[in-house]
Amino acid sequence: MQDTIEQALINRLKKGDGEALEEIYDLYAPVLLSISMRYMSCREDAEDVVHDSFIKILKGIKKFKPRFEGAFEAWIKRITVNTSINFLRNKAKMTGINGQIHDADTIPDPSTIDIDLPEKMEPETAIKLIRELPAGYRTVLNLYVFERFSHKEIATELNISVNTSKSQLSKARALLRKKVIIKYTLQQTVEK
């Protein structure tokens, strides 16, 4: 594997070079923030997750060995996903949710609403709507759609059953569709 700019930065970081840390932070913080914002309901929590992720990256950097091109970015993204999940677990414990990942709300069937949805939506709008989902729905949706986890992997990661994972994903999709319908309907009303 040839020595890339990324590998040179990693080597400098392993030697304790503070400037390398700044360069890696500038290079990857926006990517990690976008990942954590998919899981968190507010930007402040997402920023805390990125901060905690960088601490874990620094603690583990000496043991990191790139096995393929892009391994470092994959590694730090995985750390951020895991840190996001742990943050949500800790927050659930502090708020007395008893560690349950799902919410008991019933979701009305959005298929009963007769409206044509837009074919395209701005990514920022989609992420905003995902961030508005309850934490359990949002977590399962992110793991399934963005991280490409199977329901079995999600169940193991979140300590829930496979059926709970499937149910949460279904409810997340239904609620997300409902949010899109509401947003689109409001948009059409304002435009008239």
C-alpha positions in Angstrom: 0.0 0.0 0.0 1.6 3.3 -1.0 2.0 6.1 1.5 -1.0 8.4 0.9 -1.6 11.8 2.4 -4.0 10.1 4.8 -1.4 7.6 5.9 1.2 10.3 6.4 -1.3 12.1 8.6 -2.0 9.0 10.6 1.7 8.3 11.0 2.2 11.9 12.3 -0.7 11.5 14.6 0.7 8.3 16.0 3.8 10.2 16.8 1.8 12.8 18.8 1.9 15.6 16.2 -0.7 18.2 17.3 -0.9 19.7 13.8 -1.8 16.3 12.3 -4.7 16.1 14.8 -5.9 19.5 13.6 -5.6 18.4 10.0 -7.5 15.2 10.6 -10.1 17.0 12.5 -10.6 19.6 9.7 -10.7 16.8 7.2 -13.1 14.4 8.9 -15.2 16.4 11.5 -17.8 17.4 8.9 -18.3 13.8 7.8 -18.5 12.5 11.4 -20.9 15.3 12.4 -23.2 14.4 9.5 -23.2 10.8 10.7 -23.9 11.7 14.3 -26.6 14.2 13.3 -28.6 11.4 11.7 -28.7 9.7 15.1 -29.2 12.7 17.4 -32.2 15.0 17.8 -30.2 18.1 18.3 -26.9 19.5 17.0 -25.4 19.9 20.5 -25.7 16.2 21.1 -24.2 15.4 17.7 -21.3 17.7 18.4 -20.7 15.9 21.8 -20.7 12.6 19.9 -18.1 13.9 17.5 -16.0 15.1 20.4 -16.2 11.8 22.1 -15.5 10.0 18.9 -12.3 11.9 18.4 -11.2 11.0 21.9 -11.7 7.3 21.1 -9.9 7.8 17.8 -6.9 9.3 19.5 -6.9 6.5 22.2 -7.0 3.8 19.5 -4.8 5.3 16.8 -1.6 3.6 17.8 -3.3 0.2 17.3 -4.9 1.1 14.0 -3.4 -0.7 11.0 -4.9 0.1 7.6 -5.7 -3.1 5.8 -7.2 -1.5 2.7 -7.5 1.8 1.1 -10.1 3.9 2.9 -9.8 1.7 6.1 -9.1 4.8 8.3 -12.3 6.6 7.2 -14.3 3.4 7.6 -12.8 2.9 11.1 -13.6 6.4 12.3 -17.1 6.3 10.9 -17.7 3.0 12.8 -16.4 4.6 16.0 -18.9 7.5 15.4 -21.8 5.2 14.8 -21.0 3.2 18.0 -20.5 6.4 20.0 -23.9 7.7 18.8 -25.6 4.4 19.9 -23.9 4.5 23.3 -24.8 8.2 23.7 -28.5 7.3 23.0 -28.3 4.3 25.4 -26.9 6.5 28.2 -29.4 9.2 27.5 -32.3 6.7 27.7 -31.0 5.4 31.0 -30.8 9.0 32.4 -34.3 9.8 31.3 -35.7 6.6 32.8 -36.8 4.9 29.6 -35.5 1.6 31.0 -33.2 1.0 28.1 -36.1 0.3 25.7 -35.2 1.3 22.2 -38.7 1.7 20.8 -41.6 4.0 21.5 -45.2 2.9 22.1 -46.8 5.5 19.8 -49.2 4.1 17.2 -48.5 5.5 13.8 -51.5 6.3 11.6 -51.5 4.6 8.2 -50.1 7.2 5.8 -51.5 5.2 2.8 -54.9 6.5 3.8 -53.8 10.0 2.7 -54.4 10.5 -1.0 -51.5 12.7 -2.2 -48.7 12.5 -4.8 -45.3 12.7 -3.1 -42.5 14.6 -4.7 -40.1 12.5 -6.7 -37.0 14.2 -5.2 -36.3 15.8 -1.9 -33.3 17.8 -0.8 -30.9 15.7 1.3 -30.9 18.3 4.1 -34.7 18.1 4.3 -34.6 14.3 4.5 -32.0 14.3 7.3 -34.0 16.9 9.2 -37.1 14.7 9.0 -35.1 11.7 10.1 -33.7 13.7 13.1 -37.3 14.4 14.1 -38.1 10.7 14.5 -38.2 9.2 18.0 -34.7 7.9 19.1 -35.5 4.2 18.7 -37.0 4.6 15.2 -34.1 6.9 14.1 -31.5 4.5 15.4 -32.8 1.4 13.7 -33.5 3.3 10.4 -29.9 4.7 10.4 -28.4 1.3 11.1 -30.5 -0.4 8.5 -30.5 2.2 5.7 -27.1 4.0 6.1 -24.9 1.5 7.8 -26.4 -1.5 5.9 -26.8 -3.6 9.1 -29.1 -6.7 8.8 -32.0 -7.0 11.3 -30.0 -9.6 13.1 -27.0 -7.3 13.5 -29.2 -4.5 14.7 -30.8 -6.8 17.2 -27.4 -7.8 18.5 -26.1 -4.2 18.6 -29.1 -2.7 20.4 -29.9 -5.7 22.5 -33.4 -6.1 21.0 -35.2 -8.9 19.2 -35.0 -9.2 15.4 -38.8 -8.7 15.3 -38.5 -5.5 17.3 -35.9 -4.3 14.8 -38.2 -5.0 11.9 -41.1 -3.4 13.7 -39.1 -0.3 14.5 -38.0 0.0 10.9 -41.5 -0.3 9.6 -42.8 2.3 12.1 -39.9 4.6 11.3 -40.7 4.4 7.5 -44.4 5.0 8.2 -43.7 8.0 10.4 -41.2 9.4 8.0 -43.6 9.0 5.1 -46.3 10.8 7.2 -43.8 13.6 7.9 -43.0 13.9 4.2 -46.8 14.0 3.4 -47.4 16.7 6.0 -44.4 18.8 4.8 -45.4 18.4 1.2 -49.1 19.3 2.0 -48.1 22.4 3.9 -45.8 23.4 1.1 -48.6 23.1 -1.4 -50.9 25.1 0.8 -48.4 27.9 1.3 -47.8 28.0 -2.5 -51.5 28.5 -3.3 
